[in-house]
């Protein structure tokens, strides 16, 4: 079959909610993929940060395959082995007390919203239900997560929302103070606004937010759906900011390619949700959790986490050698690329795909989220394609 055959099937039968590029991926290994006609691509996207170990990592594949052949699913009214193993490994590695597993980042953020609102109601009364998020943020596409997202472009056509969110500009301490009132139960932030343009928050501001939440006795929530699981060089990006949130949400890279989300809770929040308050049919699925264990094994036990920052420095250095690259943003292997005037990120991304490089966009920037185990050879090959495309 040809690429065109599958592209036509996609157009005919799949809901038109994605602006597809004309790439039909059929197989991959590491950070290299091939379409159905055998064309080669270097992958700087990792499925928008999901394939943290690239395509078909051997240890990950073995763990997932073994679990599929053992137990593919069980109801959460029973205990499963991978679920508990991943929970222990994740909590011990991050210093959190408990975790709730969901299926995606949006669901993890919905869980965090429920924790915050129940905490507010329990500690300050039923009117304490509002959550402050930051303008230009992105927290997901389910209704509450969508409303938590501080971008009007995502809100249009989906009103009315459920209510309960206030918005403050990033890195503005006074604005946060002025947005707060007695109805606020939490502040929820991204440390790097990925969909908002790969913009890192100021460390001083994030520490202020953490202290502000502590002073007001409200929850400090950090959405690490995209920044977590080693993406920026540490298991949790919050450690680089010198803060310990009451709740942290994870997803994307945690499963290594399988759907999973996580709500991490500390001593203050671990007991907020009780029997019947929350649940998920597929949350903690044994196969997804087996993939998560394999990811953490690679990062923590086999030393992959130590490779992220050196690779990020190398990539950033190579990018800055390209004349059309004017500025870089983000942290670690979460990179935003500002191009010279006259270059449009979406057009360049499409041209890169034609030339054998898969790369993302964020607002007006190119965005890179390569697999954490990408090789130097793959980096060099991908950067060269980008350089020639820009020329």
N, C-alpha and C positions, 0 to 999 in steps of 0.2 A: 504494500500500500504506500501511497505518497503522502507528503505533508498536506497537500491540497485536499486530499480525501478526508483527513481528520479535521482539518480546518472547516470544511463544509459541514461535516457532522456537528461540530461544535456550534456553528452558526444556526443550524437547523433545530437542534434539540436542547441546547443549554441556554438558560436564561441570560439575557444580554446585560449582565451587571458588571462585566469586566472589560476594560479596553485592552484586548489581547494584542500581543505581538505575534507575527506569523512564524512562531517557533513551536514545533511539536516534539517535545522531549520524550525519548523512548527508553534511554538507559543512561547510567552514569557511574563513575567511580571517582572517589575523592572530590576534587573541585572541577572535574571535567565531565561534560555530558555530551550526548549525541542525539540527533533527531532520527526520525524513522528512515531517512534516506542516508544516514551515516555522517552527516555534517557534524563537525566538532565545535563545541562551545566551552569556553572558560567561564565558570560560574562565580560571579562576584555578588550573588544575591542570597544564596543558601535558603531559597524559598521564603524570602523576607525574614531571615534570621532563624528559620526553623531547623534546617539541616546543619546543626552545629558541628557535626562530625562529617559533613559532606555527604556524598552519595555512597551508600552501601559499605560503610565502615565494617570491617570484618568482625570485630568484637561485638559491635552493636547488632549486626545482622544475625550472628550466632545466638545472642541472647534473645532477640525477638522471635527468631525461628523456633528455638527450643520452647519458648513460652506458648507459642501458637500450637505446638504439638502436645502441650501439656494441659493447659486450661486457658481458653480464650476469653472467657467472661464468667463472672459470678455476681449475684446480687449483693448489694452493700449490706444486706442483713446478715451476710456471712463475712468472715475474715479471709482475705487472700494473701498469699505469701509475698508477691512482688509489691503490693500496696504497702505492706508494713515495712518491708526492707527499704523501699524508697523513702518512706516517711522518716524512718530512723536516720538514714544517711543524710537526708536533706536537712532535718532539724539539727543534727549534730554539727554539720558543716556550716550552717548559718547562725547557730545560736538561738533559734526560735524554739518554742515549746511544743506547738502543735501545728498540723497542716490539714487543710481540706483540699481534696483533689477534685478538679472539674475537668472540662474538655477543651477549654480555650482561654485566651486572655480576657475576652469580653466577659465570659462567665466568672472568671476569677475576680474581675473587678466588680461584677454584680454581687459576688459573695462578700467582698470587702465593704460594699455599700450597706449590705444587710448587717454586717458586724457593727459598723459605725452607727447606724440608726438605732439598733437595739441597745448599744452601749449608751447612746445619748438618752434614750427613753428611760433606761434603767437608772442612770446616774443623775439626770437633770430634769426628767419629765418628758411627757409625750410630745411637747412642742419642740424639743431639741432634736431635729431631724435633718437640718440642712448641712450640706457638705460644700466647702469651698474648693474649687479646682482652678487651674490656671488657664488664662486665655492662650490659644494656639495649641492646646493639649489635644491628645487623642487617647481615648480609653476603650473604644470598641463600638460595635454597630448594633447591639441589642438596645432596647429602648432606654433603660436607665444609663447604661454605659455611653450611649450616644448623647444623652443629655449632659452627662458629665464632661463630655468632650467640649472644649472651649473654642469651637470653630463653627461659625454660622453656616458655612458651606455644607457641613454635614447635617445640619438641622432642617434645612428646607424640605418641605413636602411631608414631614413626619410629625407635625403637631397634631393634637396636643400631647405634650410630654407629661410625665407624672409629677414634675415639680421636685423641689428639694435641693437645688444646686445654685450656688453663687459663683461668680467668676472674678478673678483678680489677675492683673498683668504679672508676668514672670519677673523676678528680680526687683520687685517694688515692695519694700517692707511697709511703707505707709499705706499703700493701697490694700494690703492684706489686713492690716489693723483696722482700716476703715470699713472693710467688707464684713468683718466679724461682728456678730451680735449674739445674744443669748440663745438663739435658735440653732447655732452652728455646733455640730457634734464632731466634725473632723475636717482636716485639710488633706487633700489628695493631690500628689504631684508626680510628674515624670522628672527624672534627673537629667535626661536628654530627651527633648521633644523630637521623636523620630519623624512621624508624619508631618509635624509642624515645621520641618526644615533642618533636622539634625542639629538642634540648638541645645547646648549644655547650659544648665542653670549655674549661676554663680554659687560657689561653695559657701561663701559667707551668707548668702540668702537662704540656702537650704538649712544651714545651722540655725539661722534666725527662726525659720518656720518650725523646726523641731523644738526649739526653746519656747516659742510662742504657744505651741500646742500643749506643752507640758505646763506652762503657766496657767493657761485657760482650762486645763483638765479636759482636753478634748483629744481625739486620736490623730496621730500623724501617720498617714498612709502613703506608701510609695509604690507606684506602678512600675515594676521592672519587667514587664512582659517582653519588651524588646532589649532592654539593657542588661537583664540578668543572665545567669548561667554562663559567666565567663566572657560575655560579649565585649566588655570594656577593659578586661584584664584582671578583674577580680570576680569571685563567684557572685557577689552582690556589689553593684556599683555604689550603694550607700556607704560601704566601708571607705571608699575613696573620699567621700564627703564628710566623714567623721560623725555620722549619725546612725542611730538604730531605730528605725520606724516601729510603731506598734503593730502595723500590718504591712506586709510586702506581698505583692502579687507577681506571679511568674507564669510563663507559658512558653510559646515558641520553641526556643532551643532546648528546653528541658526534656522533651520527648525524642529529640534527634530526628524527627520526621513523622512522628505519630502524635495525634491530638491529645494534649494534656494541658491543664492549668493548675495552679496551686495558690492557695491563700495561706500564707505563713503568719502565725499569730504568736505574740510574746506572752509573758506572764500576765499582763494586764488584760489581754483580749482572748486568751485561750479558752476561757469559760463562758464567753458571751453567748455563743450559739449553743443551745442545748437540744435534747431529743425533739425532733420534729420541726426545728427551726429552719433547716436547710437540707438539701439532698441533691443527688444527681444519679440518674440511672447508669450512665457510663463513667461517672467519676471514679477514678482509681482503677480503671480497667487494667487487668493483669498484663496484657500485652504492652499497652502504653507505659505502664510502670516499669516493666522489664527494660524497655527502651530507655527510660529515665535513669534507671540504675546503671545501665551501660554508659550513658553520657557522663554521669558523675564519676564512675570508675575511670574513664579516660581523662577527665579533667583533674581529678584529685589524686588518684592512685598511680596513674601513668604519667603524670606531669604535664599534660597538655596545657593546663591553665598558665604555666610558667612561660609558655611560648607565645601567648597572645600579645603582650605588650611589645616584645621585640619585633614581631611580625608587623604590628601596627606602625611602629616607628619606621620600619623598612618601606612599607607601602606609602606612607605619608611622604617620606623623603623622595621616592620615585615620582610620586604625583606632582610634587612641587618643582620637579625638573621640566615639566611640560609647560610651555609658554602660555597656553590657553587656560591653565588652571590658576585662578587668581587667589583663592583662599580655601582653606579646609576648616571644617568644624566637626563637632562630635567628640567622642572619646573612644580609645582603643580601636577595635575593628568595627566601629559604627561611625562611618565617615561621610560627611557631606562635602560636596565639591562645588564651589562657586566658579562658574565659567566666565571667560571674558565676554565683554559686550558683543552682541551679535550671534552668540551661540545659545540655542534653546535646548534645555536639558532633555525634554521629551523627544526631540528630533535626534539628538545625539545618541540617546539610549536606543532608539529604533535602528539607527545606523550601526551602532555597536553590535546589535544582535545580528544584523546582516553580515557583519564582518567576523562573527564568532565569539562575541563577548556578551554575557548576560549581566546587565547592570540596572539599577533602580533609579527612580527619581523621588524627590521630596520637595514640594513646592517648585521653586525655580532651580533647584540644585540636582546634580547627580548624587545618588546615594549608593554607598558600598556596604554590604553586609556579608563578606565572604565567609565560608566555613572556617572555623577556628583552627582546623588542621590543614589548611591550604599550604601547599609546598611553595618554596621559593621559585621553582621553575614555573609553576602555574601563575604565581604573582607576576613574574617577569613577562610571561606570555600575554596575560591579560592587560597589563599596563602598556605593552607595546601596541596591542590592538587599539586601545583607547587613544594612545598618542597618534597613531596613523589615522584614526577616524577623525580626530580633531584637526589634523593637518589637511 
